[in-house]
Amino acid sequence: MNEIMKKNGIKFGIISGIIGILSMIIPYVLDLSLLVKWWYGLSILLIYFIIGCILLINTRKELNDILSFKDAFKTYFISALIGIFIGVLFNIIFFNYVDTEVAQQVKELNIENTVAMMKKFGAPTSSIKETVEKLEDYNQFGVVEQLKGIIWSLIGSTIFGLILAAIFKRKPKEQI
């Protein structure tokens, strides 16, 4: 693998991991309810999208404006893999060993938010009760659930990476 691709993948992976950590610390310090707001999650996804674009633009520029689809995807995937592992490692340590009470607080906020949304859409009481019971039994910050989350994050990142690689690939001028 090209050293430029590896260097950029690692560098932007660390940046993505730091963003993941900050996306949990900011609500922890300011307002935990941010973690259950749809717009907050969407904002974080937008930040990751921008980071991915900057990663591939910089990599292509450093490779003399040439970047194959495969190389673009590999560079992005390295970055995503590192970022996901940093973020998940932080979440496991923070929510299971540093401040275990905050996980319960976020769970309660999530239940309140879900109930309010279900009522807004006219869900029957029995359905709301069943959903609340499932949410109460679910530990989203547990080690096993966080490790399962890695798989879903990698699937999402793979799709995202394929799209970005298609956007930012560039062949040498004589091949166009």
Backbone as CSV, one residue per row, in Angstrom:
resi,resn,N_x,N_y,N_z,CA_x,CA_y,CA_z,C_x,C_y,C_z
1,MET,0.839,-1.179,0.000,0.000,0.000,0.000,0.887,1.245,0.000
2,ASN,0.467,2.229,-0.732,1.168,3.495,-0.859,1.300,4.175,0.513
3,GLU,2.478,4.708,0.799,2.730,5.356,2.092,1.843,6.586,2.317
4,ILE,1.560,7.335,1.256,0.699,8.521,1.376,-0.699,8.099,1.800
5,MET,-1.210,7.048,1.176,-2.548,6.552,1.521,-2.585,6.076,2.968
6,LYS,-1.558,5.324,3.369,-1.500,4.803,4.733,-1.410,5.949,5.744
7,LYS,-0.516,6.909,5.471,-0.334,8.056,6.371,-1.638,8.836,6.529
8,ASN,-2.296,9.134,5.405,-3.544,9.898,5.465,-4.664,9.102,6.123
9,GLY,-4.739,7.804,5.828,-5.757,6.964,6.457,-5.611,6.952,7.967
10,ILE,-4.379,6.805,8.434,-4.128,6.787,9.882,-4.417,8.157,10.494
11,LYS,-3.894,9.211,9.873,-4.085,10.574,10.390,-5.570,10.920,10.502
12,PHE,-6.325,10.685,9.426,-7.738,11.034,9.449,-8.551,10.052,10.293
13,GLY,-8.052,8.832,10.465,-8.691,7.887,11.376,-8.604,8.376,12.810
14,ILE,-7.443,8.892,13.170,-7.274,9.454,14.515,-8.169,10.678,14.686
15,ILE,-8.234,11.520,13.661,-9.128,12.688,13.715,-10.577,12.233,13.881
16,SER,-10.991,11.222,13.129,-12.359,10.698,13.241,-12.618,10.134,14.635
17,GLY,-11.639,9.443,15.186,-11.775,8.912,16.545,-11.939,10.017,17.567
18,ILE,-11.171,11.087,17.402,-11.286,12.235,18.311,-12.661,12.881,18.172
19,ILE,-13.163,12.983,16.940,-14.513,13.523,16.721,-15.541,12.630,17.423
20,GLY,-15.366,11.316,17.315,-16.266,10.384,17.997,-16.256,10.581,19.503
21,ILE,-15.074,10.768,20.056,-14.956,11.010,21.498,-15.618,12.334,21.864
22,LEU,-15.319,13.380,21.096,-15.917,14.693,21.374,-17.436,14.672,21.236
23,SER,-17.943,13.849,20.308,-19.395,13.782,20.118,-20.092,13.176,21.332
24,MET,-19.351,12.509,22.196,-19.909,12.001,23.450,-19.593,12.934,24.619
25,ILE,-18.409,13.525,24.616,-18.012,14.394,25.730,-18.805,15.700,25.735
26,ILE,-19.041,16.278,24.569,-19.776,17.550,24.501,-21.160,17.422,25.125
27,PRO,-21.970,16.418,24.752,-23.269,16.274,25.426,-23.119,15.949,26.915
28,TYR,-22.088,15.193,27.266,-21.855,14.854,28.670,-21.653,16.117,29.499
29,VAL,-20.900,17.055,28.952,-20.597,18.293,29.667,-21.754,19.290,29.584
30,LEU,-22.364,19.414,28.401,-23.384,20.447,28.191,-24.801,19.985,28.513
31,ASP,-25.239,18.902,27.843,-26.635,18.475,27.967,-26.773,17.076,27.377
32,LEU,-26.986,16.084,28.233,-27.083,14.701,27.773,-28.191,14.479,26.755
33,SER,-29.216,15.302,26.795,-30.339,15.095,25.870,-29.916,15.272,24.407
34,LEU,-28.761,15.888,24.173,-28.260,16.001,22.796,-28.083,14.620,22.160
35,LEU,-27.738,13.637,22.973,-27.477,12.296,22.450,-28.718,11.624,21.865
36,VAL,-29.907,12.127,22.192,-31.133,11.528,21.646,-31.831,12.453,20.657
37,LYS,-31.190,13.541,20.301,-31.755,14.481,19.317,-31.339,14.039,17.918
38,TRP,-32.304,13.960,17.006,-32.016,13.516,15.638,-31.043,14.448,14.944
39,TRP,-31.160,15.747,15.182,-30.314,16.712,14.486,-28.866,16.638,14.963
40,TYR,-28.664,16.220,16.208,-27.305,16.085,16.715,-26.606,14.920,16.001
41,GLY,-27.303,13.803,15.893,-26.751,12.652,15.180,-26.471,12.967,13.726
42,LEU,-27.380,13.693,13.100,-27.202,14.091,11.703,-26.002,15.032,11.553
43,SER,-25.818,15.922,12.514,-24.666,16.839,12.492,-23.350,16.067,12.566
44,ILE,-23.317,15.050,13.412,-22.106,14.234,13.543,-21.830,13.493,12.230
45,LEU,-22.881,12.947,11.603,-22.703,12.281,10.304,-22.173,13.246,9.252
46,LEU,-22.664,14.468,9.261,-22.193,15.483,8.319,-20.708,15.781,8.544
47,ILE,-20.304,15.861,9.796,-18.889,16.092,10.113,-18.035,14.944,9.567
48,TYR,-18.495,13.695,9.767,-17.755,12.547,9.230,-17.695,12.588,7.702
49,PHE,-18.768,13.016,7.067,-18.791,13.150,5.606,-17.738,14.159,5.155
50,ILE,-17.688,15.299,5.831,-16.712,16.345,5.491,-15.288,15.831,5.696
51,ILE,-15.056,15.120,6.794,-13.727,14.554,7.053,-13.339,13.581,5.936
52,GLY,-14.284,12.740,5.517,-14.020,11.797,4.424,-13.680,12.507,3.127
53,CYS,-14.406,13.579,2.836,-14.127,14.357,1.619,-12.743,14.988,1.682
54,ILE,-12.415,15.594,2.808,-11.100,16.227,2.967,-9.995,15.179,2.849
55,LEU,-10.198,14.015,3.470,-9.230,12.920,3.385,-8.939,12.559,1.930
56,LEU,-9.979,12.342,1.153,-9.771,11.894,-0.230,-9.277,13.010,-1.138
57,ILE,-9.693,14.231,-0.899,-9.169,15.369,-1.675,-7.672,15.527,-1.412
58,ASN,-7.278,15.496,-0.135,-5.858,15.630,0.215,-5.029,14.482,-0.351
59,THR,-5.556,13.269,-0.242,-4.820,12.105,-0.742,-4.638,12.200,-2.252
60,ARG,-5.703,12.533,-2.950,-5.618,12.658,-4.415,-4.613,13.744,-4.800
61,LYS,-4.646,14.863,-4.088,-3.717,15.968,-4.368,-2.269,15.514,-4.155
62,GLU,-2.017,14.780,-3.071,-0.665,14.310,-2.775,-0.201,13.238,-3.762
63,LEU,-1.147,12.605,-4.441,-0.811,11.582,-5.437,-0.874,12.147,-6.854
64,ASN,-0.570,13.431,-6.991,-0.524,14.114,-8.291,-1.857,14.066,-9.034
65,ASP,-2.923,14.233,-8.286,-4.285,14.304,-8.832,-4.746,12.992,-9.477
66,ILE,-4.165,11.887,-9.029,-4.558,10.563,-9.527,-4.945,9.712,-8.319
67,LEU,-6.140,9.132,-8.362,-6.593,8.269,-7.273,-7.597,7.274,-7.846
68,SER,-7.225,6.003,-7.827,-8.143,4.977,-8.344,-9.280,4.766,-7.350
69,PHE,-10.344,4.165,-7.827,-11.480,3.841,-6.961,-11.015,2.965,-5.797
70,LYS,-10.226,1.939,-6.119,-9.734,1.001,-5.111,-8.887,1.709,-4.056
71,ASP,-7.969,2.562,-4.500,-7.103,3.279,-3.561,-7.888,4.280,-2.721
72,ALA,-8.860,4.935,-3.321,-9.706,5.875,-2.570,-10.477,5.122,-1.496
73,PHE,-11.039,3.977,-1.863,-11.805,3.194,-0.892,-10.906,2.681,0.227
74,LYS,-9.733,2.140,-0.127,-8.816,1.621,0.895,-8.408,2.715,1.875
75,THR,-8.093,3.891,1.352,-7.688,5.007,2.210,-8.814,5.379,3.162
76,TYR,-10.022,5.491,2.623,-11.176,5.834,3.464,-11.437,4.737,4.493
77,PHE,-11.353,3.479,4.075,-11.670,2.377,4.975,-10.687,2.303,6.141
78,ILE,-9.405,2.537,5.876,-8.406,2.573,6.957,-8.795,3.642,7.969
79,SER,-9.136,4.812,7.464,-9.540,5.924,8.317,-10.771,5.560,9.146
80,ALA,-11.775,5.001,8.494,-13.019,4.640,9.185,-12.757,3.582,10.250
81,LEU,-11.974,2.578,9.917,-11.670,1.497,10.847,-10.996,2.027,12.110
82,ILE,-9.997,2.864,11.930,-9.285,3.440,13.078,-10.225,4.324,13.891
83,GLY,-10.982,5.184,13.225,-11.908,6.073,13.922,-12.954,5.321,14.718
84,ILE,-13.510,4.269,14.124,-14.533,3.467,14.810,-13.939,2.806,16.046
85,PHE,-12.770,2.197,15.914,-12.171,1.517,17.056,-11.817,2.484,18.185
86,ILE,-11.321,3.661,17.858,-11.018,4.656,18.894,-12.304,5.064,19.610
87,GLY,-13.346,5.376,18.844,-14.615,5.805,19.434,-15.250,4.734,20.301
88,VAL,-15.255,3.497,19.821,-15.866,2.402,20.582,-15.056,2.101,21.839
89,LEU,-13.744,2.109,21.733,-12.906,1.885,22.912,-13.190,2.944,23.972
90,PHE,-13.292,4.198,23.548,-13.626,5.266,24.489,-14.983,5.006,25.141
91,ASN,-15.995,4.680,24.334,-17.339,4.447,24.871,-17.356,3.303,25.876
92,ILE,-16.658,2.221,25.559,-16.611,1.079,26.482,-16.003,1.500,27.810
93,ILE,-14.875,2.179,27.757,-14.200,2.600,28.992,-15.047,3.616,29.745
94,PHE,-15.537,4.625,29.037,-16.259,5.710,29.698,-17.563,5.237,30.335
95,PHE,-18.406,4.560,29.565,-19.739,4.206,30.051,-19.759,2.982,30.962
96,ASN,-18.710,2.168,30.942,-18.693,0.968,31.771,-17.758,1.054,32.971
97,TYR,-16.828,2.020,32.956,-15.867,2.093,34.051,-15.714,3.489,34.653
98,VAL,-15.845,4.536,33.859,-15.626,5.896,34.358,-16.890,6.458,34.993
99,ASP,-17.978,6.525,34.233,-19.241,7.072,34.754,-20.388,6.171,34.316
100,THR,-20.616,5.138,35.108,-21.634,4.147,34.749,-23.052,4.699,34.876
101,GLU,-23.244,5.720,35.680,-24.587,6.289,35.869,-25.085,7.011,34.622
102,VAL,-24.193,7.579,33.850,-24.609,8.345,32.674,-25.261,7.431,31.632
103,ALA,-24.852,6.186,31.562,-25.479,5.249,30.621,-26.959,5.084,30.956
104,GLN,-27.277,4.980,32.234,-28.676,4.861,32.665,-29.443,6.143,32.359
105,GLN,-28.811,7.282,32.555,-29.470,8.564,32.258,-29.791,8.680,30.767
106,VAL,-28.860,8.268,29.925,-29.091,8.324,28.477,-30.198,7.343,28.093
107,LYS,-30.209,6.172,28.733,-31.263,5.192,28.465,-32.632,5.790,28.792
108,GLU,-32.746,6.455,29.940,-34.016,7.081,30.337,-34.429,8.176,29.353
109,LEU,-33.468,8.977,28.919,-33.768,10.018,27.921,-34.239,9.397,26.608
110,ASN,-33.611,8.311,26.228,-33.988,7.622,24.994,-35.411,7.066,25.098
111,ILE,-35.747,6.498,26.247,-37.100,5.971,26.461,-38.119,7.102,26.402
112,GLU,-37.839,8.205,27.099,-38.752,9.364,27.079,-38.951,9.876,25.654
113,ASN,-37.878,10.002,24.926,-37.927,10.493,23.549,-38.733,9.545,22.653
114,THR,-38.508,8.253,22.830,-39.222,7.251,22.029,-40.715,7.266,22.333
115,VAL,-41.067,7.328,23.618,-42.483,7.369,24.019,-43.158,8.608,23.440
116,ALA,-42.506,9.753,23.552,-43.081,10.998,23.022,-43.314,10.891,21.514
117,MET,-42.351,10.306,20.805,-42.488,10.174,19.358,-43.611,9.195,19.009
118,MET,-43.684,8.088,19.740,-44.725,7.098,19.460,-46.115,7.678,19.725
119,LYS,-46.245,8.451,20.801,-47.533,9.101,21.096,-47.885,10.098,20.001
120,LYS,-46.896,10.833,19.551,-47.102,11.831,18.501,-47.639,11.186,17.221
121,PHE,-47.168,9.966,16.939,-47.616,9.263,15.739,-48.833,8.372,15.993
122,GLY,-49.386,8.450,17.203,-50.627,7.736,17.504,-50.471,6.244,17.734
123,ALA,-49.330,5.806,18.222,-49.114,4.381,18.491,-50.004,3.933,19.649
124,PRO,-50.517,2.712,19.594,-51.355,2.214,20.689,-50.545,2.047,21.974
125,THR,-51.211,2.174,23.100,-50.559,2.086,24.412,-49.820,0.762,24.578
126,SER,-50.414,-0.326,24.101,-49.772,-1.641,24.236,-48.435,-1.683,23.482
127,SER,-48.395,-1.059,22.339,-47.166,-1.007,21.542,-46.100,-0.159,22.243
128,ILE,-46.533,0.946,22.820,-45.605,1.812,23.559,-45.032,1.057,24.749
129,LYS,-45.907,0.362,25.494,-45.475,-0.386,26.675,-44.461,-1.468,26.288
130,GLU,-44.739,-2.180,25.209,-43.845,-3.234,24.738,-42.475,-2.657,24.343
131,THR,-42.492,-1.529,23.662,-41.246,-0.876,23.247,-40.442,-0.427,24.459
132,VAL,-41.119,0.150,25.446,-40.441,0.605,26.668,-39.783,-0.579,27.376
133,GLU,-40.483,-1.704,27.463,-39.917,-2.895,28.112,-38.649,-3.355,27.393
134,LYS,-38.687,-3.355,26.064,-37.507,-3.758,25.286,-36.346,-2.788,25.506
135,LEU,-36.652,-1.494,25.521,-35.605,-0.489,25.724,-35.010,-0.580,27.125
136,GLU,-35.842,-0.897,28.118,-35.342,-1.023,29.491,-34.390,-2.206,29.628
137,ASP,-34.638,-3.269,28.858,-33.787,-4.458,28.914,-32.509,-4.321,28.089
138,TYR,-32.461,-3.336,27.216,-31.346,-3.163,26.284,-30.277,-2.259,26.893
139,ASN,-29.023,-2.701,26.856,-27.912,-1.909,27.386,-27.020,-1.464,26.227
140,GLN,-27.371,-0.349,25.609,-26.646,0.098,24.422,-25.183,0.422,24.674
141,PHE,-24.813,0.673,25.921,-23.427,1.019,26.226,-22.634,-0.148,26.803
142,GLY,-23.262,-1.320,26.904,-22.555,-2.506,27.376,-21.458,-2.902,26.399
143,VAL,-20.480,-3.622,26.892,-19.333,-4.009,26.066,-19.785,-4.810,24.844
144,VAL,-20.656,-5.784,25.037,-21.106,-6.622,23.920,-21.843,-5.784,22.880
145,GLU,-22.728,-4.910,23.331,-23.484,-4.072,22.388,-22.564,-3.106,21.646
146,GLN,-21.560,-2.586,22.333,-20.605,-1.693,21.677,-19.806,-2.454,20.617
147,LEU,-19.415,-3.683,20.937,-18.671,-4.489,19.966,-19.550,-4.854,18.772
148,LYS,-20.833,-5.138,19.013,-21.768,-5.374,17.902,-21.892,-4.109,17.056
149,GLY,-21.853,-2.969,17.715,-21.956,-1.689,17.015,-20.826,-1.470,16.025
150,ILE,-19.661,-2.068,16.309,-18.532,-1.962,15.378,-18.934,-2.527,14.021
151,ILE,-19.610,-3.657,14.041,-20.016,-4.303,12.784,-20.947,-3.390,11.996
152,TRP,-21.959,-2.838,12.663,-22.900,-1.946,11.970,-22.207,-0.685,11.481
153,SER,-21.285,-0.172,12.280,-20.537,1.015,11.856,-19.678,0.711,10.633
154,LEU,-19.070,-0.470,10.615,-18.249,-0.851,9.462,-19.100,-1.032,8.206
155,ILE,-20.296,-1.576,8.364,-21.191,-1.725,7.209,-21.560,-0.346,6.666
156,GLY,-21.964,0.559,7.562,-22.300,1.920,7.134,-21.112,2.630,6.516
157,SER,-19.944,2.465,7.127,-18.737,3.108,6.606,-18.326,2.530,5.258
158,THR,-18.558,1.253,5.055,-18.245,0.639,3.762,-19.098,1.258,2.663
159,ILE,-20.389,1.384,2.919,-21.289,2.007,1.937,-20.863,3.447,1.674
160,PHE,-20.622,4.165,2.749,-20.178,5.552,2.671,-18.872,5.652,1.887
161,GLY,-17.924,4.751,2.191,-16.623,4.745,1.522,-16.725,4.448,0.038
162,LEU,-17.618,3.544,-0.336,-17.813,3.231,-1.756,-18.350,4.448,-2.507
163,ILE,-19.273,5.150,-1.885,-19.834,6.356,-2.511,-18.757,7.427,-2.665
164,LEU,-18.005,7.677,-1.581,-16.955,8.699,-1.643,-15.854,8.314,-2.632
165,ALA,-15.497,7.038,-2.675,-14.469,6.588,-3.623,-14.925,6.824,-5.061
166,ALA,-16.199,6.588,-5.325,-16.729,6.831,-6.674,-16.698,8.318,-7.018
167,ILE,-16.947,9.154,-6.025,-16.953,10.603,-6.254,-15.537,11.136,-6.480
168,PHE,-14.572,10.669,-5.699,-13.239,11.272,-5.702,-12.190,10.531,-6.524
169,LYS,-12.549,9.437,-7.171,-11.563,8.740,-8.010,-11.187,9.648,-9.185
170,ARG,-9.973,9.510,-9.629,-9.534,10.271,-10.803,-8.432,9.487,-11.497
171,LYS,-8.632,9.250,-12.787,-7.656,8.530,-13.609,-6.629,9.514,-14.148
172,PRO,-5.456,8.982,-14.551,-4.478,9.860,-15.213,-5.091,10.453,-16.479
173,LYS,-4.657,11.636,-16.857,-5.224,12.371,-18.006,-5.249,11.534,-19.285
174,GLU,-4.192,10.747,-19.557,-4.148,9.987,-20.805,-5.162,8.843,-20.838
175,GLN,-5.713,8.447,-19.681,-6.710,7.377,-19.638,-8.139,7.899,-19.741
176,ILE,-8.327,9.200,-19.695,-9.680,9.770,-19.707,-10.249,9.783,-21.094
